[in-house]
């Protein structure tokens, strides 16, 4: 298959894919991969296969094609191709919750001396790295990466990237419980879709609606949360987007649990867990198990709650997800307090505070914890964040966290 024929077949596959004929598109692209002698064409078709498998939640296949793409990029001996293939390798590992590998591949991308194309990819690299740091609950570095990605998006006038970063920032602030910002950023993403997204994939709209649903649920606006989640789920079902379907089912379950409707919540959690297991989203599984635990606690089935916690703890330790561990220690504390088991209670109180210290989840000005309840937060240019009210009271005398770090042994 020559260069022109390769190009035609790739375009044919894209047309099928955009018409929701995914399996036909995959067959066309696989034929190109088998028969094409054009390395640049093979590289491009591998990119199509990586994107398609990512959206379907077939993350192991996504990784397999990303590894083949690296070899093709080396054959082409072009730094731009190599940067793009390492970015796809980083994204594949991000989806599989291999966060340390993601960070390592992202650093490789940023260290490559490519041309303009590579520089344009740096925003996407920073976004992927930020998502990985967030998965590890390293919040300052995650925020630093998201802000870099946002700067790249603004400098390159890349509205699609800006939309994706806004969704990640929504997720970031939802995790540290600044629910005002957790809603603001996905609302901004939805505005970008409305203003610029006529030719975009509907996944951008679905993504923004899902993150809005999460924020509305946290704010107690359950009817708004349900509306946004239903719209997101509708698009996810139309496009066969399994990862988003799993997240929407989790959100539906959380909404029902917030209404104390455990009987409706549990089957939704089970459906979400089934898809999360199928696609390998271990971070999502932790969230599902946290929700299931809270349902058992509402029903005072404390032994069943502890069983769910044990499964979630194993996953969180395997991933290095410190926030997940903190939440689990918090739930254990409540359970053992109810059971009157003082030794176990003390053990989890100690571990809870160790997690808070490790993640620096406290305000460097007032000393109170961050992420315990809904609070307005503000980040300084160094990406350390504090209670907004503390910054307003204290004024701008520099970052107390940075001052403390500078006097630690080993720092000059």
Wavefront OBJ file of the C-alpha trace (Angstrom):
o trace
v 0.000 0.000 0.000
v 1.545 3.295 -1.171
v 1.549 6.725 0.461
v -1.570 8.065 -1.325
v -3.586 4.901 -0.729
v -2.539 4.898 2.945
v -3.759 8.478 3.298
v -7.111 7.660 1.646
v -7.680 4.644 3.894
v -6.848 6.637 7.048
v -9.402 9.294 6.004
v -11.970 6.579 5.274
v -11.438 5.204 8.787
v -11.806 8.681 10.314
v -15.087 9.220 8.457
v -16.429 5.873 9.761
v -15.222 6.663 13.281
v -16.903 10.085 13.282
v -20.118 8.385 12.084
v -20.019 6.114 15.189
v -19.048 3.071 13.089
v -16.106 2.383 15.384
v -15.533 -1.321 14.682
v -15.540 -0.731 10.895
v -13.056 2.141 11.374
v -10.778 -0.089 13.453
v -10.807 -2.783 10.731
v -9.847 -0.208 8.064
v -6.987 1.142 10.201
v -5.699 -2.332 11.080
v -5.535 -3.184 7.354
v -3.481 -0.015 6.788
v -1.142 -1.032 9.606
v -0.647 -4.498 8.094
v -0.182 -3.430 4.469
v 1.282 0.097 4.398
v 4.963 0.556 3.593
v 4.832 4.278 4.448
v 6.304 4.885 7.981
v 4.664 8.342 8.327
v 1.292 6.834 7.352
v 1.776 3.996 9.823
v 2.595 6.534 12.527
v -0.595 8.454 11.823
v -2.808 5.355 11.741
v -1.306 4.239 15.063
v -2.318 7.651 16.462
v -5.906 7.013 15.283
v -5.908 3.548 16.892
v -4.529 4.952 20.167
v -7.243 7.654 20.327
v -10.048 5.220 19.464
v -8.978 2.647 22.057
v -8.621 5.399 24.687
v -12.196 6.562 24.112
v -13.518 2.993 24.259
v -11.646 2.330 27.505
v -9.448 -0.376 25.967
v -6.406 0.972 27.730
v -4.177 -2.106 27.435
v -4.635 -2.058 23.646
v -3.989 1.688 23.698
v -0.665 1.026 25.442
v 0.206 -1.762 22.981
v -0.240 0.588 19.990
v 1.671 3.373 21.781
v 4.677 1.051 22.165
v 4.542 0.184 18.414
v 4.281 3.905 17.624
v 7.520 4.602 19.547
v 9.354 2.101 17.300
v 7.845 3.728 14.191
v 8.922 7.188 15.437
v 12.494 5.955 15.915
v 12.442 4.601 12.366
v 11.383 8.064 11.108
v 14.232 9.729 13.080
v 12.169 12.873 13.704
v 12.044 14.473 17.197
v 8.450 15.669 16.665
v 7.228 12.123 15.967
v 9.190 10.855 18.964
v 7.709 13.504 21.290
v 4.170 12.675 20.151
v 4.715 8.939 20.650
v 6.121 9.449 24.169
v 3.070 11.614 24.966
v 0.807 8.748 23.840
v 2.822 6.366 26.005
v 2.376 8.757 28.959
v -1.374 9.011 28.344
v -1.732 5.222 28.089
v -0.054 4.789 31.458
v -2.143 7.614 32.935
v -5.333 5.785 31.888
v -4.005 2.562 33.428
v -3.269 4.530 36.660
v 0.492 3.905 36.332
v 1.181 7.433 37.519
v 4.938 7.229 38.175
v 5.476 5.911 34.632
v 3.265 8.699 33.256
v 5.383 11.352 34.997
v 8.598 9.748 33.749
v 7.414 9.679 30.094
v 6.121 13.253 30.364
v 9.536 14.408 31.590
v 11.121 12.625 28.611
v 8.784 14.605 26.295
v 9.634 17.934 27.929
v 13.383 17.232 27.695
v 13.273 16.572 23.945
v 14.608 19.302 21.704
v 12.033 19.246 18.931
v 10.578 21.919 16.672
v 7.382 23.974 16.877
v 5.152 20.878 16.847
v 6.841 19.541 20.002
v 6.390 22.899 21.720
v 2.679 22.820 20.886
v 2.416 19.390 22.525
v 3.948 20.656 25.782
v 0.545 21.822 27.014
v -0.874 18.319 26.595
v 2.210 16.851 28.284
v 1.753 19.216 31.266
v -1.932 18.241 31.498
v -1.137 14.516 31.542
v 1.574 15.062 34.154
v -0.845 17.118 36.272
v -3.434 14.332 36.145
v -0.759 11.835 37.265
v 0.346 14.022 40.190
v -3.315 14.405 41.157
v -3.686 10.611 41.085
v -0.771 10.437 43.543
v -2.345 13.256 45.645
v 0.714 15.502 45.140
v -1.441 18.593 44.951
v 1.099 21.408 44.628
v 2.833 19.755 41.655
v -0.533 18.870 40.074
v -1.675 22.500 40.266
v 1.682 23.694 38.907
v 1.284 21.411 35.865
v -2.357 22.435 35.247
v -1.399 26.119 35.358
v 1.457 25.480 32.883
v -0.960 23.626 30.588
v -3.391 26.542 30.807
v -0.619 28.995 29.867
v 0.287 26.849 26.832
v -3.409 26.734 25.856
v -3.708 30.535 26.038
v -0.398 31.158 24.225
v -1.344 28.783 21.364
v -5.029 29.791 21.383
v -5.841 26.091 21.886
v -9.452 26.093 23.123
v -9.730 22.287 23.167
v -6.740 22.005 25.497
v -8.132 24.830 27.653
v -11.414 22.911 27.925
v -9.641 19.731 29.064
v -7.500 21.625 31.594
v -10.607 23.309 33.035
v -12.179 19.865 33.581
v -9.012 18.642 35.341
v -8.982 21.786 37.521
v -12.626 21.086 38.387
v -11.568 17.595 39.511
v -8.605 19.058 41.447
v -10.749 21.512 43.437
v -13.479 18.899 44.016
v -10.842 16.709 45.694
v -9.593 19.444 48.043
v -13.171 20.653 48.662
v -13.287 24.139 47.198
v -16.651 23.436 45.589
v -17.073 26.947 44.204
v -13.972 26.480 42.017
v -14.922 22.828 41.394
v -18.049 24.202 39.672
v -16.461 27.311 38.118
v -13.889 25.446 35.991
v -16.212 22.879 34.316
v -18.724 25.719 33.736
v -15.881 27.547 31.963
v -15.225 24.352 29.951
v -18.932 24.199 28.990
v -18.750 27.851 27.839
v -15.747 27.025 25.638
v -17.710 24.126 24.087
v -20.685 26.414 23.394
v -18.535 29.212 21.936
v -15.934 27.264 19.969
v -16.942 23.611 19.919
v -19.144 23.364 16.826
v -16.639 21.108 15.073
v -15.401 19.351 18.214
v -16.226 15.854 19.338
v -19.277 15.743 21.614
v -17.031 14.141 24.246
v -15.933 17.656 25.285
v -19.521 18.609 26.105
v -20.070 15.310 27.913
v -16.861 15.762 29.905
v -17.768 19.282 31.084
v -21.316 18.200 32.015
v -19.981 15.275 34.066
v -17.614 17.505 36.083
v -20.416 20.028 36.615
v -22.600 17.174 37.915
v -19.913 16.201 40.449
v -19.621 19.788 41.717
v -23.401 20.287 41.908
v -23.699 17.043 43.897
v -21.027 18.172 46.355
v -22.847 21.518 46.753
v -26.102 19.691 47.529
v -27.768 20.844 44.288
v -28.908 17.327 43.489
v -31.502 18.153 40.779
v -28.863 20.144 38.826
v -26.374 17.310 39.334
v -28.865 14.781 37.956
v -29.627 16.936 34.881
v -25.934 17.359 33.991
v -25.144 13.698 34.627
v -28.059 12.547 32.456
v -26.850 14.721 29.565
v -23.295 13.400 29.941
v -24.526 9.780 30.092
v -26.677 10.235 26.983
v -23.631 11.333 24.938
v -21.461 8.581 26.479
v -23.999 5.918 25.450
v -24.339 7.341 21.913
v -20.568 7.224 21.405
v -19.798 3.975 23.215
v -17.618 5.893 25.696
v -17.252 3.211 28.389
v -14.954 5.216 30.722
v -17.434 8.110 30.875
v -20.379 5.709 31.333
v -18.605 4.283 34.413
v -18.047 7.783 35.845
v -21.664 8.803 35.212
v -22.961 5.641 36.909
v -20.723 6.481 39.890
v -22.111 10.022 39.957
v -25.733 8.752 39.739
v -25.004 6.408 42.661
v -23.487 9.257 44.702
v -26.568 11.425 44.027
v -28.909 8.647 45.216
v -26.722 8.093 48.291
v -26.869 11.841 49.034
v -30.657 11.439 49.009
v -30.250 8.494 51.449
v -31.715 6.211 48.756
v -29.288 3.343 49.314
v -31.456 0.763 47.515
v -31.150 2.725 44.254
v -27.499 3.690 44.825
v -26.040 0.189 45.324
v -26.991 -1.229 41.855
v -25.506 1.915 40.229
v -22.273 1.413 42.169
v -22.235 -2.254 41.068
v -22.679 -1.275 37.383
v -19.949 1.354 37.657
v -17.630 -1.129 39.387
v -18.177 -3.660 36.610
v -17.082 -1.198 33.885
v -14.213 0.238 35.990
v -12.896 -3.316 36.480
v -13.289 -4.111 32.759
v -11.338 -1.017 31.621
v -8.769 -1.063 34.456
v -9.635 2.265 36.105
v -8.328 1.464 39.590
v -8.636 5.081 40.745
v -12.315 4.976 39.790
v -12.712 1.689 41.672
v -11.464 3.366 44.864
v -14.183 6.037 44.464
v -16.837 3.354 43.898
v -15.731 1.409 46.995
v -15.775 4.618 49.087
v -19.389 5.188 48.008
v -20.359 1.573 48.732
v -18.718 1.842 52.180
v -20.788 4.938 52.988
v -23.965 3.100 51.911
v -23.192 0.213 54.298
v -22.527 2.758 57.044
v -25.916 4.416 56.441
v -27.484 0.972 56.839
v -25.303 0.315 59.933
v -23.776 -2.766 58.232
v -20.347 -1.971 59.682
v -18.657 -5.314 58.922
v -19.653 -5.035 55.249
v -18.323 -1.449 55.281
v -14.967 -2.706 56.587
v -14.829 -5.337 53.805
v -15.220 -2.582 51.164
v -12.584 -0.472 52.934
v -10.102 -3.375 52.859
v -10.495 -3.726 49.054
v -10.186 0.036 48.530
v -7.126 0.267 50.795
v -5.301 -2.398 48.784
v -5.982 -0.434 45.569
v -5.027 2.943 47.081
v -1.737 1.571 48.454
v -0.954 -0.038 45.093
v -1.522 3.239 43.241
v 0.057 5.522 45.833
v -3.225 7.456 46.083
v -2.745 9.201 49.442
v -6.082 11.046 49.455
v -7.911 7.741 49.030
v -6.000 6.346 52.024
v -6.816 9.443 54.098
v -10.540 9.061 53.367
v -10.414 5.365 54.248
v -8.675 6.062 57.589
v -11.356 8.677 58.295
v -14.164 6.158 57.631
v -12.399 3.503 59.746
v -12.124 6.015 62.583
v -15.912 6.537 62.501
v -16.627 2.797 62.313
v -14.307 1.831 65.184
v -15.619 4.713 67.302
v -19.152 3.314 66.816
v -17.905 -0.214 67.614
v -16.044 1.055 70.706
v -12.743 -0.529 69.556
v -10.282 1.998 70.992
v -6.983 0.452 69.836
v -8.101 0.298 66.159
v -9.595 3.803 66.478
v -6.286 5.267 67.730
v -4.363 3.484 64.963
v -6.472 5.073 62.223
v -6.400 8.543 63.866
v -2.574 8.410 63.788
v -2.529 7.224 60.152
v -5.059 9.909 59.172
v -2.804 12.669 60.557
v 0.243 11.136 58.864
v -1.591 11.380 55.521
v -2.537 15.038 56.191
v 1.128 15.875 56.942
v 2.447 13.958 53.937
v 0.072 15.729 51.532
v 0.481 19.120 53.265
v -3.298 19.311 53.452
v -3.373 22.151 55.940
v -3.317 25.915 55.660
v 0.202 27.255 56.294
v -1.294 30.359 57.871
v -3.961 29.165 60.324
v -2.789 25.544 60.609
v -6.283 24.144 60.049
v -6.788 21.222 57.649
v -7.725 21.676 53.996
v -10.143 19.230 52.391
v -12.086 18.452 55.556
v -15.038 20.667 54.570
v -16.038 23.031 51.762
v -13.770 26.079 51.904
v -12.711 28.821 49.491
v -9.028 28.343 48.683
v -6.479 30.485 46.882
v -3.182 29.417 45.324
v -0.100 31.636 45.352
v 2.248 31.778 42.309
v 4.323 28.943 43.872
v 1.152 26.714 43.702
v 0.889 26.335 47.497
v -2.750 26.954 48.423
v -4.352 28.455 51.528
v -7.747 29.453 52.889
v -8.805 32.577 50.994
v -9.868 34.252 54.252
v -6.375 33.674 55.721
v -4.659 35.281 52.711
v -7.034 38.246 52.908
v -6.297 38.652 56.632
v -2.550 38.073 56.419
v -1.920 40.104 53.262
v 0.746 39.138 50.710
v 3.931 38.682 52.706
v 5.116 35.744 50.618
v 4.385 32.047 50.992
v 4.865 30.664 54.539
v 5.215 27.111 53.154
v 8.120 28.169 50.903
v 9.744 30.024 53.847
v 9.541 26.857 55.967
v 10.960 24.677 53.159
v 13.914 27.047 52.710
v 15.106 26.531 56.283
v 14.826 22.726 56.308
v 18.162 20.835 56.575
v 19.581 20.174 53.137
v 18.169 23.360 51.640
v 20.402 26.330 50.930
l 1 2 3 4 5 6 7 8 9 10 11 12 13 14 15 16 17 18 19 20 21 22 23 24 25 26 27 28 29 30 31 32 33 34 35 36 37 38 39 40 41 42 43 44 45 46 47 48 49 50 51 52 53 54 55 56 57 58 59 60 61 62 63 64 65 66 67 68 69 70 71 72 73 74 75 76 77 78 79 80 81 82 83 84 85 86 87 88 89 90 91 92 93 94 95 96 97 98 99 100 101 102 103 104 105 106 107 108 109 110 111 112 113 114 115 116 117 118 119 120 121 122 123 124 125 126 127 128 129 130 131 132 133 134 135 136 137 138 139 140 141 142 143 144 145 146 147 148 149 150 151 152 153 154 155 156 157 158 159 160 161 162 163 164 165 166 167 168 169 170 171 172 173 174 175 176 177 178 179 180 181 182 183 184 185 186 187 188 189 190 191 192 193 194 195 196 197 198 199 200 201 202 203 204 205 206 207 208 209 210 211 212 213 214 215 216 217 218 219 220 221 222 223 224 225 226 227 228 229 230 231 232 233 234 235 236 237 238 239 240 241 242 243 244 245 246 247 248 249 250 251 252 253 254 255 256 257 258 259 260 261 262 263 264 265 266 267 268 269 270 271 272 273 274 275 276 277 278 279 280 281 282 283 284 285 286 287 288 289 290 291 292 293 294 295 296 297 298 299 300 301 302 303 304 305 306 307 308 309 310 311 312 313 314 315 316 317 318 319 320 321 322 323 324 325 326 327 328 329 330 331 332 333 334 335 336 337 338 339 340 341 342 343 344 345 346 347 348 349 350 351 352 353 354 355 356 357 358 359 360 361 362 363 364 365 366 367 368 369 370 371 372 373 374 375 376 377 378 379 380 381 382 383 384 385 386 387 388 389 390 391 392 393 394 395 396 397 398 399 400 401 402 403 404 405 406 407 408 409 410 411 412
